[in-house]
Amino acid sequence: MFSLKNGIVVSLNRPCRLGELNVLDGRIVPRNTMNGGRKVSLDLRGRSYIYPALINSHDHLQGNYLPAVGPKRGNFYLTWQPWDGDLKASPTFVERSRLSREELYRLSGYKNLFSGVATVIDHFPHEINREFLPLLPVRAVAEYTLSHEAAPNDLKWGAGIGVEHRRALKKNWPFVTHLAEGFDDICMGAVERLEKHKALDDHCLLVHCIALSDRDIRKIAGAGASVCWCPASNMRMFNVSAKVRKMLKAGINLSLGTDSSATGSVNLLEELRYARNLYRRLYGEELPARTLFKMVTLNAARALRIAGRTGVLDPGKLADLMLIKARRDDPFENLLEARPQDIELVVVAGRAIYGEERFLALAEASCGRVVVGSRTMFVAGDPGALYREVRRKLGFNKVLEYLPFEPEGKGRP
């Protein structure tokens, strides 16, 4: 059990306040339940915001390799299929293939961890990721059903839209699929295709949703389905993004995802900034920082059907939390300005898995060390050794921007 005192606790439901956050048996608890037993108490001195740890609601963990792959300069894709061909013919794919699937998954776990993510969903079939998700330092959602794309020409993940959706209903899991990732006639008919399979409801997490009509948006809103926006990936591939302003006005539960780094941002903090800047450019107005915060916390938890467990810092919820230096008076603006170098601590279900050495009393006995900026940080596992092995296999000092450190122990600016 531990207590964080004099931290600024960030909430959507009440004003942010200087207070105490208590953790017992992996959950947030009221102060009066912390009697008895050995308790670690740390004073944050009003200098840190305590946020719910972030949730990345769309990633492809096997695909997080760099550099990114996209169309030739000045061109853009009509659908996802030409990109898939370009990826598999690219030097990035050839180089990536020299690493094991386990190494790629472990790298992706750290990609998410170093940006304050405690929970991520990997949009790949279970037969691909089942043995690797438990190895990650962060929580990887394993309870979902899926298709690749709601289209007849997709990659045939899962047992088919209807079967997978019925399974999601039975298990109370999300049904996750790309939807309308492109502009051809197949993409334009995506919502009708879900309706034909009786697979459009509040269990759906629909990713990308670029080519939706206003009527499609109304149908998705009426069904209670969630949409995951991946703006950096969409703009790189298609030079256009989902109609997020109309989706927000329609009341759709909108979350934010990185997609893989092969097309998207290097981490979720960068995706937050990209999303805000793109919204400003597209609509000539601001997307409130508070709204973006919801997209990577409570909205994402709702989309993944885990809002009963995480997404807010309320008693009874899992102790998934992130500490960031308080540089701005507004906590939501503070988050949007944060870089990996500003993260002070990440806790997943009460386990301190990454943080400054002043929080070492919360860490498990066996943890690695990395230098991020000018700070030595403890971290679950040994990402330094993983990074060194990647470089050894490749034969040169590969730089993966989502790892904010050098494996030899030097900080990266």
N, C-alpha and C positions, 0 to 999 in steps of 0.2 A: 504494500500500500504506500501511496505517496501523496503529498499535497504540493501544489504550486501556489504560493501566496503572492499577493500584490501584483498579479498579472491583469491585463485588460482583457476580459473575457468577451469574445465577439459572438453576438447573437443576432438573429433576424427578427426575433419576437419581442425583444426588449432592448432598451438602450445599453450600449456597451458600458461595462462598469469595471472599476478596479475591485478585484475580489480574489477569492480562493477557489481553486478547482481541485477536487479530491478524487482519487482513483483507488478502487479496491476490487480485487479479483477481475481485473480487466475492464471494469465499468466505471462510469462517472457516478459518484454517490454524494448524498448530502453530507455536510460536515459532521452531523451528529452520529453518523454510522462508523466513524473512524476511530472508535474507542478500542483500546487494547491492541496488543501486537506491536511489532517494530514498524515504525512509520518514518519515512524520509520526508523531510519538509524543506523546500527550497524557496527562497525569497527572490522574486523577479524585480522588485524595487520599482514597479510601475514603468519599466522600460521595454516590455515585450507584450505584443498582442498574442493571445491564445485563440487560435482559430480551430474549427473543425478541420481535420486533415482533408486534403482534396480528394476528389473522385474523378478519375479519367474514364469517361463512359464510352470511349471507342479507341481501341488500339489493336494493332496486329503485332503481337510480341515477337513472332519469328522474323518480322520484317523490319525491325529497327536497326537499320544499318545506313551508313552514309558514304558518299554523297547521295542526295536525293536524285530521283529520276523523273524527268518530265518531257514534254514535247520540245521540239527544236524551237529556238528563239523566234518569237513572233507568231508561233502556231499554238493551237490548243486542240485538245481531243474533243470528239463528239460523244464518245462513251468511254467507259473504263477499259474496254477490251484492247485498244491499241496500246494503252499504257502497260497493260500486263505483258504484251509482247515486247515492248521496249525494255521493261524491267528485266525480263529473262534473257535479253540479248545484251544487257549492259555490263560494263566493267564492275559496277557495284555488285551485281548479282554473282558474277564469277568470283569476285573477292569474298563476298559473303559466304559462298558455298565452301570455302576452306575452313570455316568454323563449324563446330557441331551444333545441332539444334539446342542442346542443353546450354551451351555457351551463349547462343543468341537469346535464349529466354532469360538467362541470368543477367545479361547486359540490359535487357529491357526492364527487368525488375529495378535495376539501379537507375535507369533513365527516369523512371517514375518516382522512385524514392527521393532522388536528389532535387526534385521539384516540389516536394511536399505532398506527394500522392500516397495515400494509405491503401486505396482500393482502385483496382483497374479491372476492366473486362477485356479479355482477349478474344477477338472475333475470328476464331478458327474452330474447326470441328474438335470435339472432345478426343477423338482418336489421335489427333496431332499433339494436343497440349496436356492431356491428362496426367502424364507422369512428371511434367515439368512445373506445373503451377504450384505444387506444394514446396518447391525448392526456392521460390522467390522470397526476397526480404519483405515485400509488401503483400497485401491480401489480393489474390487474383480470384475473381468471382468464378465459381465452377458450376453454379446452378443457373443454367440458361439453356434454351433451345435456339436453333438458328436455321437460316438459309443464307447463302452468299448474297444473292440479289433476288428480289421478287420479279424474276424474269425467266423465260424458257431457255435463254442462252447463258445462264450463270454457271458457276463452277461446281454445281451439284453437291454442295455441302448439306449434310443432314439427309433425312428421309423424305423430303418434300415439304412444301409450305404447309399443307393441310395437316399432315401427320405431326410435324414439329410444333405447330401452333396448338393442336389438341393436347399434346404432351405438356406444353407450357401451362395450359389451363388446368390440367390435372394436378400438376406439381406446384402450381402457383409461382412459376418462374417467369422471367421475361422471355419473349420471343424476339430475337435480334436479327435484323436483316438490313443490308443496304437497300435503299429504295430510290429509284429515279436518279441514279448516278450517271447522268448523261442526258442527251437530248433527242435520241432517235425515237421512232414510233413505239418501240418496246418500252422505253423509259416513260414515255408519255402515258402509257396505259397501266402503270404500276399499281395505283390505288385500286382501280377496277379489278386488277388481278387478285389483290388481297381480298377484296369483297367477294369475288367468285369462290375463293377457298374458305370463306367465312372466317377470315383471319385478320380482321381489323378491329381491335378493341384496346382496352387499357393494359393488356399484357405486351403490347408491341413497343419495341424500341426501334425506330426507323431512322437509319443513318444516311446522311447527305441530303436527300430530298431536294435536289436542285430543280428538277423539271416539273414542279407541281403547279397546277392551275389554282386559281382562287377557290374553285369548287373542291379540288382535292384537299386544300388546307382546311376548308370548312368540315369536310368529312372526317379528317384526322382529328380535328378538335372535338367534333361531336362524339367520336368513338372513344375519346379519352386517351388516345395513344400518345407516346412521347416521341420527340425528335431529337437526335443528336446532331449538332452543328459542328462541322469540321472546316472552318473557313480557310485556313492556310492550304490544306490539301485541295480543296475545291478550286481555289484561285490558281494554284500552280497547274492543275490539270485542265481546267475548263475556262478560266478567266471569268467565272461567275460563281455566285454562291446562293445558298438557300434564301428564300424570301423571309428573313428572320423578323423584320418589323411586322409583316402581316401575321406571321405565326404568333408573335407575342401578343398582338392585338386580339387574335382569335382565342387566346387563352391556352395555347398548347404548352405542355410541360417541356421546356426546351433546356437541354443540357449541352455541354461542350466536350469535345474529344480531340485528341491530337491526331488521330489516325496514326499510321506508322511514320517514322522519320523518313521513309523512302519518298513520301510526298508532303507530309505535314511539318509542323513545328518541331523543334528538337525536344521541347518539354511543355508541360501544361502551363507553366508561368508565361512562357513565350506565346502560347496560343491565346491566353487571356488578353495580352497586349495587342496581338494581331487582330483578334476579334473586335476589340474596341476601336482600333484605328480604321479597320475596314468598314465598320458600321458608320463611323463618322464620314468616311469618304463616299459611301454609297448613298447615305440619306441626309447628309448635311446637318446632323444632330448627334447628341451624345447618347450612347448606351450607358445607363447608370452603372457605376462600379458595383453597387449593391446587387443589381440584376445579374451581372457577370458572376459575382460571388455565389449567388444561388445556383447558377448553372453548374458549378463545380462542387457543390455541396448537397443541399437539400433536393434540388431538382434531379440531380444525377442519382441520388439514393432512391427517389421515387421511380425513376425510369428503370432502375435495376431491381425494383421491388425489395429494397433493403432499408427503407426509410424507418422501419421499426427498430433498426439496429444501429444506424449510423447517419451522419450527415449534419447533426446538430450536437451541441454540447449540453445536453439535458440529462438529469439524473436517470439512471437505468440504461442509457445508451452505451455502446462500446466506447471505450476511451481511445478514440482515434483523434489525435490532435497534433497541431503544428504550432510552434512558436516562431515568430518573426520579429525582428527589431522594430520598435515603434518609431518610425521616422515622420509619419504624417498624423495629424489629429483625426482624420477620417480613416477608420480601419480598412474600409473597402478600397479606398484609394491607395492605402499603404500596401495592400496585397498586390494591386496592379503594377506597382513600381518595384516589387520585390524580385530579386535575382536569387539563384541558389546560394550565393554568398551571404544572403541575409537570413537564411533559415538557421535557427538556433537549436531546434529540437523537433523530431518527429516520433510520435508514439502511435503504435498500432495495437489495439485491444489491450492497452495497459503496458505494452512492452516498448521500452525506449530502444529504437532500432537505429537512430542516427541523431547525433547531437554534439554540441560543444562539450569539452572535457569537464566543465563545471557541473554537467548533468551526469557524470560518469556513475554516480551512486545509483542511478536508475537503470543502468545498462546491465546486460547479462555479462557473465564473467568472460566469455570468449567473444571478442569482437575485434575487428580490424581497425586500422587508423588510416586516414587520408588527410591531406592538407588542402583545404578549400579556401581560396584567397590567401589570407595570412593565418588562418586558424587550423589547428589540429582537431579533427573531428573523429569520434568513434562511430563505427558503422557495423551493422550486422553482417556477418560473413567476411569475405576478403576481396572486395572489388579491385584492390590494387594488384593482387595476384592474378585475378581474372584478366585484367587489362594487360598485364605483362605477358600472359600466355597468348592473348590475341596477337600482340605484336610479335611474339616469337613465331607463331604459325605463319603470319603474313610476311615476316622478314624485314619489316620496317616499322617506324614509330607512327603507327596509325593514330589519328586523332578522331575521337568520337565526341562531338561537342556536348552531348548530353551527360558526359562524365566530367564534372567540373574540377578535375584534379589531374596531376601527373602521377603515374604509378611509381615513379622513383622517389616520391615524397615531396616534390616541389609544388607549390601552389600555382594555379593558373590565374592570370589577371582577370 
